[in-house]
């Protein structure tokens, strides 16, 4: 859709000339002979750009700029001024005009300015939409899970996101540590700044120092130019150090100093620069054990472990599996333009009973494969990976019913199994389910579990 421009000038020949040129450029153009008429036209019409003379009878261009800007921030302004009135044009720029053009008007120059202005507006709009999409994508409320274990994680994300405290995210591989790190960033005051993720185990020991801290030209063989490291790139935002336990000991010392002093020194330089970074780290290892083995610095551990978020395994949140399955089916159905609408009871039973050593990542891969091979609207057990097709049977009702009804049945069965395996000792059963004792008593009552 072509942009709409309003040309405002008390000289008819200028209005007509500009309208002719701009119409040939593909724009939709209206005219007004002074600021008063132009302002009345803006009340009933939307304009992307107003090109206005400054000195006009009834209402000057500067007054038109002020009135329209007070009404909306979506309209851009280019003011036309004589060379002797350049000071007035500068004042107009300070009041919100995007550019100015001198009389006599150079039409080629004006067209370049207009195209540049609209290109910038499109980029800004795209940037705003991308930021909104990122925040929507990584909003913690969109992380799938209704289990008590996950609700506790949501509460902690919500609280810690409002601070600048360093966070250590622990849990098995595949539990979603980076997703949680991004949720913390995109729900914090730093969300408009960069989120930089660095996998400490994926970069060779020879390169990781340069990648993190940057280097000066000639710092080492092959350093033919200056390099900006991840620390500099993340300034103002969040630096996520994934698998921090894989960082070499000599770099742990340097990282500790950066966190303490809030300044960074590139490789080959003696001059440091200040940084403003929120640090989030993750690990799938037990760092206390790594410290005992001499593989991780205890002082760095305490600097990183201001707030610990321990992500539960699927074994601890098995009642979230149906929600995760539904989420991944919807995701891959859309990506692959498939007609799969759900999953059969037998197939879901196999997923519920599987020991997910690869956690949520393994479950997602299984659903992606199943969506590819599904032959009808429901994923059948034959569509699952072969390793899942021989799972031990868990009784499921033949008629699943609504998701809420099914979830209640699954939760009831799961609690009963925990009670049975702990000889109906409620304290032990609550601990095995990662529930408080009062919560377990409430669920026994709500789910009408007879003991």
C-alpha positions in Angstrom: 0.0 0.0 0.0 1.6 3.3 -1.0 2.4 5.9 1.6 0.2 8.9 1.9 1.7 12.4 1.9 0.2 15.9 2.6 1.9 18.8 0.9 1.3 22.2 2.7 2.4 25.5 1.1 0.7 28.8 0.4 2.2 28.9 -3.1 0.1 26.9 -5.5 3.0 26.3 -8.0 5.0 24.6 -5.2 2.1 22.5 -4.2 1.3 21.4 -7.7 5.0 20.7 -8.6 5.5 18.6 -5.4 2.3 16.7 -6.0 3.2 15.9 -9.6 6.7 14.7 -8.7 5.5 12.6 -5.6 2.6 11.1 -7.5 5.0 9.9 -10.2 7.1 8.3 -7.4 4.0 6.2 -6.5 2.8 8.1 -3.4 -0.7 9.2 -2.7 -0.7 13.0 -2.4 -3.1 15.6 -0.9 -2.6 19.4 -0.8 -3.4 22.2 1.7 -2.8 25.9 1.2 -2.0 26.7 4.8 -1.5 25.1 8.3 -5.1 25.6 9.4 -6.5 23.7 6.4 -3.8 21.0 6.8 -4.6 20.5 10.5 -8.4 20.1 9.7 -7.5 17.5 7.0 -5.4 15.5 9.5 -8.5 15.2 11.8 -10.2 13.1 9.2 -7.3 11.5 7.3 -4.2 9.5 8.1 -0.9 10.7 6.6 2.5 9.0 6.7 4.3 12.2 6.0 3.5 16.0 6.0 5.8 18.2 3.9 5.1 21.8 5.0 6.4 25.3 4.5 7.2 27.2 7.7 6.0 30.7 6.8 2.3 30.6 5.9 -0.8 32.7 6.7 -3.4 31.6 9.4 -1.1 28.9 10.8 2.6 28.5 10.5 4.3 25.1 9.7 5.8 25.0 13.2 2.4 25.4 14.9 1.0 22.7 12.5 3.9 20.4 13.6 3.2 21.0 17.3 -0.6 20.4 17.0 -0.3 17.2 14.9 2.6 15.8 17.1 0.5 16.4 20.2 -2.3 14.3 18.6 -0.2 11.4 17.2 3.4 10.3 17.0 3.0 8.3 13.8 3.2 11.2 11.3 6.6 12.3 10.1 7.4 15.9 9.1 9.8 17.5 6.5 9.8 21.3 6.7 10.5 23.6 3.8 12.5 26.8 4.6 14.4 29.6 2.9 18.1 29.8 3.5 17.7 32.8 5.7 15.2 31.0 8.0 17.5 28.1 8.7 17.3 28.8 12.5 13.6 28.2 12.3 14.1 24.9 10.6 16.5 23.8 13.3 13.9 24.7 15.9 11.4 22.6 14.0 13.8 19.6 14.1 14.1 20.0 17.8 10.3 20.0 18.1 10.1 16.7 16.3 10.5 17.2 12.5 12.5 14.5 10.9 14.2 16.6 8.2 14.2 19.9 6.3 14.6 21.0 2.7 15.8 24.5 1.5 14.2 26.7 -1.1 14.6 26.6 -4.1 13.6 22.9 -3.7 15.9 20.3 -5.3 13.4 17.6 -6.2 15.9 14.8 -6.4 17.3 15.6 -3.0 13.7 15.7 -1.5 12.9 12.3 -3.0 16.0 10.8 -1.6 15.2 12.2 1.9 11.6 10.8 1.6 12.7 7.3 0.6 15.3 7.3 3.3 12.7 8.4 5.9 10.2 5.7 4.9 13.0 3.0 4.9 13.9 4.0 8.4 10.3 3.9 9.6 9.9 0.4 8.1 13.0 -0.8 9.8 11.9 0.6 13.2 8.5 -1.0 12.8 10.1 -4.4 11.9 12.4 -4.0 14.9 9.4 -3.3 17.2 7.5 -6.3 15.9 10.5 -8.6 16.3 11.0 -7.5 19.9 7.3 -8.1 20.6 7.5 -11.5 19.0 10.7 -12.4 21.0 9.1 -11.3 24.2 5.9 -13.3 23.4 8.0 -16.3 22.4 10.0 -16.3 25.6 7.4 -15.1 28.0 7.7 -17.5 31.0 3.9 -18.0 30.9 4.4 -19.8 27.6 6.8 -22.4 29.0 4.7 -25.5 29.1 3.8 -27.0 32.4 1.1 -27.0 35.1 2.7 -29.3 37.6 3.6 -28.0 41.1 7.3 -28.3 40.2 6.9 -26.1 37.2 4.6 -23.6 38.9 7.4 -23.1 41.4 9.9 -22.4 38.6 7.5 -19.9 37.1 7.2 -18.0 40.4 11.0 -17.9 40.7 11.5 -16.6 37.2 8.9 -13.9 37.7 10.7 -12.7 40.9 14.3 -13.0 39.7 13.6 -11.3 36.4 12.9 -8.1 38.2 16.4 -8.0 39.6 20.0 -7.9 38.2 21.1 -10.8 40.4 23.3 -13.5 38.9 21.4 -16.8 38.3 22.6 -20.4 38.1 20.3 -22.7 36.3 20.8 -26.4 37.0 19.2 -29.5 35.7 19.7 -32.4 33.3 20.4 -31.8 29.6 17.2 -31.3 27.7 15.2 -29.7 30.6 15.1 -26.3 28.9 17.8 -24.3 30.7 18.3 -21.8 27.8 14.6 -21.3 27.4 14.4 -20.3 31.1 17.5 -18.0 30.7 15.8 -16.3 27.8 12.5 -16.0 29.8 14.5 -14.2 32.6 16.0 -11.8 30.1 12.9 -11.0 28.1 10.8 -10.4 31.3 13.5 -8.0 32.8 14.3 -4.4 32.4 17.1 -5.4 30.0 14.7 -7.0 27.4 15.5 -4.2 24.9 19.2 -5.0 25.0 21.1 -8.1 23.7 20.7 -11.6 25.0 24.0 -13.4 24.1 24.2 -17.2 24.6 27.6 -18.8 24.8 28.1 -22.6 25.0 31.3 -23.0 27.0 31.7 -26.6 25.9 31.3 -25.9 22.2 34.2 -23.5 21.8 37.8 -24.9 21.8 40.0 -24.1 24.8 42.3 -22.1 22.5 39.6 -19.8 21.3 37.2 -19.3 24.2 39.1 -16.6 25.9 39.2 -14.5 22.8 35.6 -15.2 22.0 34.5 -14.1 25.5 36.7 -11.1 26.2 37.8 -10.1 22.7 41.4 -9.4 21.6 43.6 -6.7 20.2 45.3 -6.9 16.8 48.5 -9.0 17.1 47.6 -10.5 20.5 48.4 -13.9 19.1 49.2 -15.7 15.9 46.3 -15.2 13.5 44.9 -12.1 15.3 45.1 -9.9 12.2 42.5 -7.5 13.4 40.8 -6.4 16.6 37.9 -8.5 17.8 34.9 -7.5 19.9 34.1 -10.4 22.4 30.8 -11.6 23.7 31.3 -9.4 26.9 31.2 -6.3 24.8 28.4 -7.5 22.6 26.2 -8.2 25.6 26.8 -4.9 27.3 23.5 -3.6 28.7 21.9 -7.0 28.3 22.3 -10.6 29.5 25.2 -13.0 28.9 24.1 -16.6 29.2 27.0 -19.0 29.9 25.7 -22.4 29.0 27.5 -25.4 30.5 29.7 -23.2 32.7 31.3 -26.3 34.2 33.2 -26.8 30.8 35.1 -23.5 31.2 38.8 -24.0 31.7 40.1 -23.2 35.2 42.4 -20.3 34.0 39.4 -18.6 32.4 37.3 -19.1 35.5 39.7 -16.8 37.3 39.3 -14.1 34.7 35.5 -14.5 34.6 35.4 -14.2 38.4 37.3 -10.9 38.2 34.9 -9.6 35.5 31.9 -10.4 37.6 33.5 -8.8 40.7 35.0 -5.7 39.1 32.4 -5.2 36.3 35.2 -4.5 33.8 36.8 -6.6 31.1 40.3 -6.7 29.6 40.7 -8.0 26.0 43.4 -10.5 25.2 46.7 -8.7 24.4 45.5 -5.4 26.1 46.4 -3.7 29.4 43.4 -1.4 29.2 40.0 -2.6 30.5 36.6 -1.3 29.7 33.5 -1.1 32.0 30.6 -3.5 31.4 27.0 -3.6 32.4 25.9 -7.2 32.1 23.5 -9.5 33.9 25.1 -13.0 34.1 23.1 -16.2 33.9 24.9 -19.5 33.9 23.8 -23.1 33.5 25.2 -26.6 34.1 24.0 -30.2 34.0 26.8 -31.2 36.4 26.9 -31.1 40.2 29.2 -28.2 40.7 29.9 -29.1 44.4 31.3 -32.4 43.1 33.3 -30.6 40.4 34.8 -28.3 43.1 35.8 -31.4 45.2 37.5 -32.8 42.1 39.4 -29.5 41.6 37.7 -28.9 38.2 35.7 -25.8 39.3 36.6 -22.8 41.4 34.6 -22.5 44.7 34.8 -18.7 44.7 33.3 -18.5 41.2 30.6 -21.0 42.2 29.5 -18.7 45.1 29.5 -15.6 42.7 27.3 -17.5 40.2 25.0 -19.2 42.7 23.3 -16.1 44.0 19.9 -17.5 42.9 19.7 -21.2 41.8 16.9 -22.5 39.6 16.9 -26.3 39.6 14.8 -27.5 36.7 12.8 -30.6 37.3 13.2 -33.7 35.2 10.2 -35.2 33.3 10.2 -37.9 35.9 9.4 -35.3 38.5 6.7 -33.6 36.3 5.2 -36.6 34.4 1.8 -35.1 34.6 3.0 -32.3 32.2 3.7 -34.9 29.5 0.2 -34.6 27.9 0.5 -30.8 27.8 3.9 -31.0 26.2 2.7 -33.6 23.7 -0.2 -31.3 22.7 2.2 -28.3 22.5 4.7 -30.1 20.2 1.9 -31.6 18.0 0.6 -28.0 17.4 4.1 -26.7 16.7 5.1 -29.3 14.1 1.6 -29.5 12.6 1.9 -25.8 11.7 5.6 -26.1 10.5 4.9 -29.1 8.3 1.4 -28.2 7.2 0.2 -31.6 8.5 -3.4 -32.5 9.5 -2.4 -34.3 12.8 -4.8 -33.2 15.5 -3.8 -35.3 18.5 -2.6 -38.6 19.8 -4.3 -41.9 20.5 -4.7 -43.3 24.1 -2.2 -46.2 23.5 0.4 -43.8 22.0 0.0 -41.4 24.9 0.3 -44.3 27.4 3.6 -45.3 25.8 4.9 -41.7 26.2 3.7 -41.5 29.8 5.6 -44.6 30.7 8.8 -44.0 28.9 12.0 -43.1 30.8 13.0 -39.8 29.2 16.8 -39.8 29.6 17.0 -37.0 27.1 14.2 -35.1 28.9 11.9 -32.6 27.1 14.3 -32.4 24.1 13.9 -36.2 23.5 10.2 -35.9 23.9 10.0 -33.1 21.3 12.1 -35.1 18.9 9.8 -38.1 19.3 6.7 -36.0 18.5 8.4 -34.3 15.5 9.1 -37.7 14.1 5.6 -39.0 14.8 4.0 -36.0 13.1 6.1 -36.8 10.0 5.0 -40.4 9.9 1.4 -40.1 11.2 -1.0 -41.6 8.6 -4.2 -40.1 10.0 -5.5 -37.4 12.3 -4.2 -39.1 15.5 -0.7 -40.2 16.2 -0.8 -44.0 16.7 1.7 -46.1 18.6 3.1 -47.4 15.3 4.0 -43.8 14.4 6.2 -43.5 17.5 10.0 -44.2 17.4 10.6 -48.0 17.7 12.1 -47.6 21.2 8.7 -46.3 22.5 6.5 -48.9 20.9 7.3 -51.6 23.4 6.8 -49.6 26.6 5.3 -51.3 29.5 1.6 -50.9 29.8 0.1 -48.2 32.0 -3.7 -48.4 32.3 -5.4 -45.6 30.5 -9.2 -45.2 30.0 -10.3 -46.3 26.6 -12.1 -43.0 26.2 -9.7 -40.2 27.2 -12.3 -37.4 27.3 -11.3 -33.8 27.9 -7.7 -32.8 28.7 -8.6 -31.7 32.2 -10.4 -34.9 32.9 -7.5 -37.0 31.6 -5.0 -34.9 33.6 -7.0 -35.5 36.8 -7.0 -39.3 36.1 -3.3 -39.3 35.4 -2.5 -37.2 38.5 -4.7 -39.5 40.7 -3.0 -42.6 39.3 0.4 -41.1 39.8 -0.2 -40.1 43.4 -1.7 -43.6 44.2 1.5 -45.2 42.8 3.7 -42.9 44.9 1.6 -43.8 48.0 1.8 -47.5 47.2 5.6 -47.5 46.6 6.1 -45.7 50.0 3.8 -48.0 52.0 1.3 -45.2 52.3 3.7 -43.0 54.3 2.4 -39.6 53.2 5.6 -37.7 54.2 7.7 -40.0 52.0 5.2 -40.0 49.2 5.1 -36.1 49.3 8.9 -36.0 49.2 9.0 -38.4 46.2 6.5 -36.2 44.3 8.3 -33.0 45.3 5.2 -31.8 47.0 4.6 -30.2 50.4 2.7 -32.5 52.8 -0.3 -30.1 53.0 -0.4 -30.0 49.2 -0.5 -33.8 49.1 -3.4 -33.9 51.6 -5.3 -31.3 49.6 -4.8 -33.3 46.3 -5.9 -36.6 48.1 -9.1 -34.8 49.1 -9.7 -33.0 45.8 -9.1 -36.2 43.7 -11.1 -38.3 46.1 -8.3 -40.8 46.6 -9.4 -43.5 49.0 -6.6 -44.9 51.2 
